[in-house]
Amino acid sequence: MLKTDKTTKIFLFTAIAVYIAVFIIGIGDGTLKYISIINAITSGSVPLYWVNKQLRITQHIFELREAIVLSAETLFTTTAVYTIFSNPTNSFLHVLQYLIYGMHFIVLLLFAIYLLTCKINRLI
């Protein structure tokens, strides 16, 4: 196993532990502040990673699924930043933040299961 693969696994399981800790703190605190911060960081990092990847590629092919995911993540980031700075009382926004949080957590868990079950030579 390569060093980058070990680093990726350590980062992934640390992120899962942080997600669980933030969920427990968020439920105990009763506010969306910490969950919104994690949502903003996670959904903001996806477009940043995509831009970084696109700068390294010489031939740019922009697919519809990329546009949909990037648009959704941008919307998630905007919603999280709004929630952080406005202290909303809207219950729809609370539900939306928990749904976004759950979607990102499920993706992390699926990626962890993929890394543990599939034999891959190296991560790209």
C-alpha positions in Angstrom: 0.0 0.0 0.0 1.3 3.4 -1.0 1.8 6.2 1.5 -0.8 8.3 -0.2 -3.4 5.5 0.1 -2.7 5.3 3.9 -2.9 9.1 4.2 -6.2 9.0 2.3 -7.6 6.3 4.6 -6.5 8.2 7.7 -8.0 11.4 6.4 -11.3 9.6 5.5 -11.7 8.0 8.9 -10.8 11.2 10.7 -13.5 13.0 8.7 -16.0 10.3 9.6 -15.1 10.7 13.3 -15.4 14.5 13.0 -18.8 14.1 11.3 -20.1 11.9 14.2 -18.7 14.2 16.8 -20.2 17.3 15.2 -23.6 15.5 14.9 -23.5 14.7 18.6 -22.5 18.2 19.5 -25.1 19.7 17.1 -27.9 17.6 18.6 -26.9 18.4 22.1 -26.5 22.1 21.4 -29.8 22.4 19.5 -28.4 24.9 17.0 -27.3 24.4 13.4 -24.1 26.3 13.8 -21.6 23.4 13.8 -23.5 21.3 11.3 -23.7 24.3 8.9 -20.0 24.9 9.3 -19.2 21.3 8.3 -21.7 21.6 5.4 -20.0 24.8 4.2 -16.5 23.2 4.4 -17.5 20.0 2.7 -19.7 21.5 0.0 -17.2 24.3 -0.7 -14.3 21.9 -1.1 -16.0 19.9 -3.9 -15.9 22.8 -6.4 -12.4 23.7 -5.3 -11.2 20.2 -6.0 -13.0 20.2 -9.3 -11.4 23.4 -10.4 -7.9 22.2 -9.3 -8.5 18.9 -11.3 -9.7 20.8 -14.4 -6.6 23.0 -14.4 -4.4 19.9 -14.6 -6.3 18.5 -17.6 -5.5 19.7 -21.1 -8.7 18.6 -22.8 -11.8 20.0 -21.0 -15.0 18.1 -21.4 -17.8 19.5 -19.2 -20.5 16.8 -18.7 -24.0 17.4 -17.5 -23.6 15.3 -14.3 -20.6 17.5 -13.3 -22.7 20.6 -13.9 -25.5 19.2 -11.7 -23.2 18.1 -8.9 -21.3 21.4 -8.9 -24.6 23.4 -9.0 -26.0 21.4 -6.1 -22.8 21.8 -4.0 -22.8 25.6 -4.7 -26.4 25.7 -3.6 -25.5 23.7 -0.5 -22.6 26.1 0.3 -24.8 29.1 -0.1 -27.4 27.6 2.2 -24.9 26.7 4.8 -23.3 30.2 4.8 -26.7 31.8 5.1 -27.5 29.5 8.0 -24.3 30.4 9.8 -24.7 34.1 9.5 -28.5 34.6 9.9 -29.6 32.3 12.8 -32.8 31.2 11.0 -36.0 30.1 12.7 -37.3 28.5 9.5 -37.8 24.8 10.0 -37.4 24.0 6.3 -33.8 25.3 6.5 -33.2 23.0 9.5 -34.4 20.0 7.6 -32.4 21.0 4.6 -29.2 21.3 6.6 -29.6 17.9 8.2 -30.4 16.4 4.7 -27.2 17.9 3.3 -25.2 16.8 6.3 -26.6 13.2 5.9 -25.9 13.1 2.2 -22.3 14.1 2.7 -21.9 11.6 5.6 -23.4 8.8 3.5 -20.9 9.6 0.7 -18.1 9.4 3.2 -19.3 6.1 4.5 -19.7 4.7 1.0 -16.2 5.8 0.1 -14.8 4.1 3.2 -16.6 0.9 2.4 -15.2 1.1 -1.2 -11.7 1.6 0.1 -11.9 -1.3 2.5 -13.6 -3.8 0.2 -12.1 -3.2 -3.2 -8.5 -3.9 -4.1 -7.0 -1.0 -5.8 -3.4 -0.4 -6.6 -3.4 3.3 -5.9 -5.7 6.3 -5.6 -5.5 8.9 -8.3 
